[in-house]
Amino acid sequence: MNLSTAEDRLAREFGAAIRARRKALGHTQADLAGMIGTNRRFISELERGKGTSYLAPALAAAEALGMRIGTLFADRAKPPGPLLPPL
């Protein structure tokens, strides 16, 4: 797989996913920037597919092994279930 092609696709998909999730949760770019200690401009660039080039090799490696990179993080993204008091 061409690394440049993987990088471009990852940047678009990653940015779109971040934007969709942020909006679904009702956060502004400034809100998200504050949550991660950066600025709104960085969030804007991230959502437009800029600044994600460091992830391209990870995508290329996963795809070369027949994996989607998202499956590597699926379990981590799930919030823990409700805490129930012991019986």
matplotlib code that plots the C-alpha trace (Angstrom):
import matplotlib.pyplot as plt

x = [0.0, 1.2, 1.9, 0.8, -2.6, -3.0, -2.1, -4.6, -7.4, -6.6, -6.6, -10.0, -11.6, -10.1, -11.0, -14.6, -15.0, -13.7, -16.0, -19.0, -18.4, -17.8, -21.0, -23.0, -21.9, -22.8, -19.2, -17.7, -14.2, -13.2, -14.7, -12.7, -9.5, -9.9, -10.5, -7.1, -5.1, -4.7, -6.4, -9.4, -7.2, -5.6, -9.0, -10.1, -7.1, -7.5, -11.1, -10.1, -7.5, -4.4, -1.8, -2.4, 0.6, 2.1, -0.8, -0.3, 2.4, 0.1, -2.7, -0.4, 0.9, -2.6, -3.9, -0.9, -1.8, -5.5, -6.7, -8.7, -6.8, -10.1, -10.4, -7.1, -8.8, -12.5, -12.3, -10.6, -13.2, -16.1, -16.9, -17.0, -20.4, -22.2, -20.7, -22.9, -22.5, -21.5, -24.3]
y = [0.0, 3.5, 5.3, 8.6, 7.2, 5.6, 8.8, 10.8, 8.4, 8.1, 11.9, 12.3, 9.4, 10.4, 14.0, 13.2, 10.8, 13.3, 16.0, 13.7, 12.5, 16.0, 17.3, 14.3, 15.1, 18.8, 20.1, 23.0, 22.9, 25.2, 22.7, 19.8, 21.9, 22.7, 19.0, 18.0, 21.1, 22.6, 25.3, 25.5, 26.0, 22.6, 20.9, 22.6, 21.3, 17.9, 17.7, 18.8, 16.0, 18.0, 17.0, 13.2, 12.1, 10.4, 7.9, 6.8, 4.1, 2.6, 2.4, 0.9, -1.7, -2.7, -3.0, -4.9, -7.5, -7.5, -5.5, -2.3, 0.0, 0.8, -2.7, -2.2, 0.5, -0.7, -2.1, 1.0, 3.3, 1.6, 3.4, 1.1, -0.1, 1.4, 0.8, -1.4, -1.8, -5.3, -7.6]
z = [0.0, -0.8, 2.4, 1.0, 0.0, 3.4, 5.1, 3.1, 3.7, 7.4, 7.8, 6.1, 8.0, 11.4, 11.0, 10.0, 12.9, 15.4, 14.0, 14.0, 17.5, 18.8, 17.3, 18.5, 22.0, 21.6, 22.0, 20.1, 18.8, 21.6, 24.1, 22.7, 22.6, 26.3, 27.1, 25.5, 26.3, 22.8, 20.8, 18.5, 15.5, 16.1, 16.4, 13.1, 11.3, 12.8, 11.6, 8.1, 7.9, 8.8, 11.4, 11.3, 9.3, 12.3, 12.2, 8.6, 9.2, 11.8, 9.3, 6.6, 9.0, 10.2, 6.6, 5.5, 8.2, 7.0, 10.0, 10.3, 12.7, 14.5, 15.8, 17.7, 19.8, 19.9, 23.4, 24.8, 23.3, 25.2, 28.4, 31.5, 32.5, 35.4, 38.8, 40.9, 44.6, 45.8, 46.8]

ax = plt.figure().add_subplot(projection="3d")
ax.plot(x, y, z, "-o")
ax.set_aspect("equal")
plt.show()
